[in-house]
Amino acid sequence: MNIKKTIFFTVVIALLISSFAAMAFAEAYKRPMPTHPLSYGNTVLGGNMPVVCVPLTATAKDKILEEAKFVAELKPDMVEVRADFWDCIEDTHASVAMLRDIDKIIGDVPMLLTVRIKAERGYKDVSDKAKFNFYRAAAKEKLVELIDMELAYGEEKIQSFKKELVNSGISLVVAYHDMNATPTADEIVKIMDREIAAGADIAKIVVKPNSEEDVLTFLKGILTFRRTYSKYPVIASASGDIGRISRLIGGLFGIDLTFASGVKGSNPTQMPVSVVREALAVIYPN
């Protein structure tokens, strides 16, 4: 009788183990995602896999349009229009016309419009008047889905501009760049908290790691923010060769968008779209 019971329970335990193992294997890994992802057509910022965004960084009109055509063929999830590179950026009429032309080429791919201040790795100095007149005109015509504004402008100015986007359907990215170092994990959370308090729909931070330990600090800060502020999508990266790995594995820590290069990246350590897509397919299997 004891032998029969032993055999019975051994079989039951074996079946249970195999069942749980099968369930665990079948259940796909879910990376830390925002509770309120943002959708732009077929692109979901905050979905199962980080969004692949390709920047346009040409300066002259003919080169900008050539680059847009090349990038469109890569079929990215999103395109960042880095208008601070443009020769015509101080001319609002010409800039809006350029953006219309890009929109026709890019088609249904959502666009993030950025005129980066030079102090935070912008291509050149652009007057605030030209920058925000361009932003307002682009928003009025709904030519883009997202607009980037630096945290350096301060809460009052950011909130004032955010009010101008009401009912436009355009998301506001509030960005912070530390070009020299990596803040502590707690400081990273505080910086991103300030972005949200200022009116960000999406919090963005870029840091400069000077050691591998800095990369770990950066990822810890991002993951802590994700756990604490679960609602908001995150754009973030650690720059330089040391931080390059964050462009691939960042989604495991709550990053929802990674930049990849088309003709030329906005950062020298951005990797080609094909390389990034291959890596993401392995790291974030469907």
C-alpha positions as CSV (number, residue, x, y, z in Angstrom):
1,M,0.0,0.0,0.0
2,N,2.8,2.4,0.9
3,I,4.5,1.6,-2.4
4,K,1.4,2.3,-4.3
5,K,0.9,5.6,-2.5
6,T,4.5,6.5,-3.2
7,I,4.2,5.8,-6.9
8,F,0.9,7.7,-7.0
9,F,2.3,10.8,-5.4
10,T,5.4,10.6,-7.4
11,V,3.3,10.6,-10.6
12,V,1.1,13.5,-9.4
13,I,4.1,15.6,-8.4
14,A,5.8,14.9,-11.7
15,L,2.6,16.0,-13.6
16,L,2.3,19.1,-11.5
17,I,5.9,20.1,-12.1
18,S,5.5,19.5,-15.8
19,S,2.3,21.5,-15.9
20,F,3.8,24.5,-14.0
21,A,6.9,24.3,-16.2
22,A,4.7,24.4,-19.3
23,M,2.7,27.4,-18.0
24,A,5.8,29.3,-17.1
25,F,7.4,28.6,-20.5
26,A,4.2,29.6,-22.3
27,E,3.7,32.8,-20.4
28,A,5.5,35.6,-22.2
29,Y,7.8,37.9,-20.3
30,K,6.2,41.3,-19.7
31,R,8.7,44.1,-19.5
32,P,7.9,47.1,-17.1
33,M,5.4,49.1,-19.1
34,P,3.4,52.3,-18.4
35,T,-0.2,51.8,-17.4
36,H,-1.3,54.5,-19.9
37,P,0.6,53.8,-23.1
38,L,0.2,56.4,-25.9
39,S,-0.9,55.3,-29.4
40,Y,-0.1,57.1,-32.6
41,G,-1.7,55.1,-35.4
42,N,0.0,51.7,-35.4
43,T,2.8,52.9,-33.1
44,V,2.3,52.3,-29.3
45,L,4.7,54.1,-27.0
46,G,4.7,51.9,-24.0
47,G,3.8,48.6,-25.6
48,N,5.5,45.2,-25.4
49,M,8.6,46.4,-27.3
50,P,10.3,49.7,-27.3
51,V,9.6,52.0,-30.2
52,V,12.4,52.5,-32.7
53,C,12.7,56.2,-33.6
54,V,15.0,57.5,-36.4
55,P,16.1,61.1,-36.4
56,L,16.4,63.3,-39.4
57,T,19.6,65.4,-39.1
58,A,20.3,66.9,-42.6
59,T,20.6,70.7,-42.9
60,A,19.8,71.8,-46.4
61,K,16.3,71.4,-48.0
62,D,17.3,68.9,-50.7
63,K,19.3,66.8,-48.3
64,I,16.5,66.8,-45.7
65,L,14.0,65.5,-48.3
66,E,16.4,62.9,-49.5
67,E,17.0,61.7,-45.9
68,A,13.3,61.6,-45.3
69,K,12.8,59.3,-48.3
70,F,15.6,57.0,-47.2
71,V,14.3,56.8,-43.6
72,A,10.8,56.1,-44.8
73,E,12.1,53.0,-46.6
74,L,13.4,51.8,-43.3
75,K,9.9,51.7,-41.9
76,P,10.7,53.0,-38.4
77,D,8.0,53.2,-35.7
78,M,8.6,56.9,-35.3
79,V,10.7,59.7,-36.9
80,E,12.3,62.5,-34.9
81,V,12.5,65.8,-37.0
82,R,15.6,67.5,-35.6
83,A,14.8,71.0,-36.9
84,D,17.6,72.6,-35.0
85,F,19.8,71.2,-37.9
86,W,17.9,73.1,-40.5
87,D,19.4,76.0,-42.4
88,C,15.9,77.6,-42.6
89,I,14.9,77.2,-39.0
90,E,14.8,80.9,-38.2
91,D,12.2,81.3,-41.0
92,T,8.9,80.0,-39.7
93,H,7.1,80.0,-43.0
94,A,10.0,78.0,-44.7
95,S,10.2,75.7,-41.7
96,V,6.5,74.9,-41.8
97,A,6.7,74.3,-45.6
98,M,9.6,71.9,-45.0
99,L,7.7,70.0,-42.3
100,R,4.7,69.7,-44.7
101,D,7.0,68.2,-47.3
102,I,8.5,65.7,-44.8
103,D,5.0,64.7,-43.6
104,K,4.0,63.8,-47.2
105,I,7.1,61.6,-47.5
106,I,6.9,60.0,-44.1
107,G,3.2,59.2,-44.4
108,D,1.5,57.5,-41.5
109,V,4.7,57.2,-39.4
110,P,4.3,59.5,-36.3
111,M,6.7,62.4,-36.0
112,L,8.4,63.9,-32.9
113,L,9.4,67.5,-33.6
114,T,12.5,68.7,-31.8
115,V,14.4,72.0,-31.8
116,R,17.1,71.1,-29.3
117,I,18.8,73.9,-27.4
118,K,22.5,74.1,-28.1
119,A,23.4,73.7,-24.4
120,E,21.9,70.2,-24.5
121,R,23.5,69.0,-27.7
122,G,21.5,71.0,-30.1
123,Y,23.2,71.5,-33.5
124,K,23.3,75.3,-33.2
125,D,21.7,78.2,-31.4
126,V,18.1,78.8,-32.4
127,S,16.1,81.8,-31.1
128,D,13.2,81.0,-28.8
129,K,11.0,83.1,-31.0
130,A,11.7,81.0,-34.1
131,K,11.4,77.8,-32.1
132,F,8.1,78.4,-30.5
133,N,6.5,80.1,-33.5
134,F,7.4,77.0,-35.5
135,Y,6.1,74.7,-32.7
136,R,2.8,76.6,-32.6
137,A,2.4,76.6,-36.4
138,A,3.1,72.8,-36.5
139,A,0.6,72.2,-33.8
140,K,-2.0,74.3,-35.4
141,E,-1.8,72.2,-38.6
142,K,-1.4,69.0,-36.6
143,L,1.7,68.1,-38.7
144,V,3.3,66.1,-35.8
145,E,2.2,63.8,-33.0
146,L,4.8,64.8,-30.4
147,I,6.7,68.0,-29.6
148,D,9.9,68.1,-27.4
149,M,10.6,70.9,-24.9
150,E,13.5,71.0,-22.5
151,L,13.0,71.0,-18.7
152,A,15.5,73.9,-18.7
153,Y,12.7,76.3,-19.7
154,G,11.2,75.9,-16.3
155,E,7.8,74.8,-15.1
156,E,5.9,78.0,-15.7
157,K,6.9,78.3,-19.4
158,I,6.4,74.6,-20.0
159,Q,2.9,74.6,-18.6
160,S,2.1,77.7,-20.6
161,F,3.1,76.0,-23.8
162,K,1.3,72.8,-22.8
163,K,-2.0,74.8,-22.6
164,E,-1.5,75.7,-26.3
165,L,-1.5,72.0,-27.1
166,V,-4.9,71.3,-25.5
167,N,-7.3,69.6,-27.9
168,S,-4.5,69.3,-30.5
169,G,-3.9,65.6,-29.8
170,I,-0.2,66.3,-29.6
171,S,1.9,64.8,-26.8
172,L,4.5,66.9,-25.0
173,V,7.9,65.4,-24.3
174,V,9.8,67.2,-21.5
175,A,13.5,66.5,-21.8
176,Y,16.6,66.7,-19.7
177,H,20.2,66.1,-20.8
178,D,23.3,65.8,-18.6
179,M,26.2,66.0,-21.0
180,N,28.9,65.4,-18.5
181,A,27.9,62.8,-15.9
182,T,25.2,60.5,-14.5
183,P,23.1,61.8,-11.6
184,T,22.4,59.4,-8.7
185,A,19.4,57.1,-9.1
186,D,17.4,59.3,-6.7
187,E,18.3,62.4,-8.6
188,I,17.2,60.8,-11.9
189,V,13.8,60.1,-10.3
190,K,13.6,63.7,-9.0
191,I,14.4,65.2,-12.4
192,M,11.8,63.1,-14.1
193,D,9.3,64.0,-11.4
194,R,9.9,67.6,-12.2
195,E,9.2,66.9,-15.9
196,I,5.9,65.3,-15.1
197,A,5.0,68.2,-12.7
198,A,5.8,70.7,-15.4
199,G,3.3,69.0,-17.7
200,A,5.1,66.2,-19.6
201,D,3.0,63.5,-21.2
202,I,6.3,61.7,-21.7
203,A,9.4,62.0,-19.5
204,K,12.8,62.1,-21.2
205,I,16.3,61.9,-19.8
206,V,19.7,61.4,-21.3
207,V,22.9,61.1,-19.2
208,K,26.6,60.6,-19.8
209,P,28.0,57.6,-18.0
210,N,31.7,57.6,-17.3
211,S,31.9,54.0,-16.0
212,E,29.9,50.8,-16.2
213,E,28.7,51.5,-12.7
214,D,27.1,54.7,-14.0
215,V,25.1,52.7,-16.5
216,L,23.7,50.5,-13.7
217,T,22.9,53.7,-11.7
218,F,21.1,55.1,-14.7
219,L,19.0,51.9,-15.2
220,K,18.2,51.8,-11.5
221,G,16.9,55.3,-11.6
222,I,14.8,54.7,-14.7
223,L,13.3,51.5,-13.2
224,T,12.6,53.3,-9.9
225,F,10.8,56.0,-11.8
226,R,8.8,53.4,-13.8
227,R,7.7,51.7,-10.5
228,T,6.8,55.0,-8.9
229,Y,5.2,56.8,-11.8
230,S,3.6,53.9,-13.6
231,K,1.4,56.0,-15.8
232,Y,3.9,57.8,-18.0
233,P,5.9,56.6,-21.0
234,V,9.7,57.1,-20.8
235,I,12.3,58.1,-23.3
236,A,15.8,57.7,-22.0
237,S,19.3,56.6,-22.9
238,A,22.9,56.6,-21.5
239,S,25.2,58.2,-24.1
240,G,28.6,57.3,-25.3
241,D,30.2,53.9,-26.0
242,I,29.8,52.9,-22.4
243,G,26.1,53.7,-22.4
244,R,25.4,52.1,-25.8
245,I,23.9,49.0,-24.3
246,S,21.1,51.0,-22.8
247,R,19.7,51.6,-26.3
248,L,19.0,47.9,-26.5
249,I,18.2,46.6,-23.0
250,G,16.6,49.8,-21.7
251,G,13.1,48.5,-22.2
252,L,13.8,45.8,-19.6
253,F,14.0,48.7,-17.1
254,G,11.1,50.8,-18.3
255,I,12.4,52.7,-21.3
256,D,9.7,52.9,-24.1
257,L,11.7,54.3,-27.0
258,T,15.1,53.9,-28.4
259,F,16.8,55.9,-31.1
260,A,18.4,54.3,-34.2
261,S,20.3,55.9,-37.1
262,G,19.1,56.3,-40.6
263,V,21.5,58.2,-42.8
264,K,23.1,59.7,-39.8
265,G,22.2,59.6,-36.1
266,S,21.7,62.6,-33.8
267,N,24.1,60.9,-31.5
268,P,27.3,59.1,-32.8
269,T,26.5,55.9,-30.7
270,Q,23.1,55.3,-32.3
271,M,23.1,52.0,-34.1
272,P,21.5,51.3,-37.5
273,V,17.8,50.4,-37.6
274,S,18.4,46.9,-38.8
275,V,20.9,46.1,-36.0
276,V,18.5,47.5,-33.3
277,R,15.5,45.6,-34.7
278,E,17.4,42.3,-34.7
279,A,18.5,42.9,-31.1
280,L,15.1,43.9,-29.9
281,A,13.5,40.8,-31.5
282,V,15.7,38.6,-29.3
283,I,15.4,40.6,-26.1
284,Y,11.6,41.2,-26.4
285,P,10.1,38.2,-28.1
286,N,6.4,38.4,-29.0
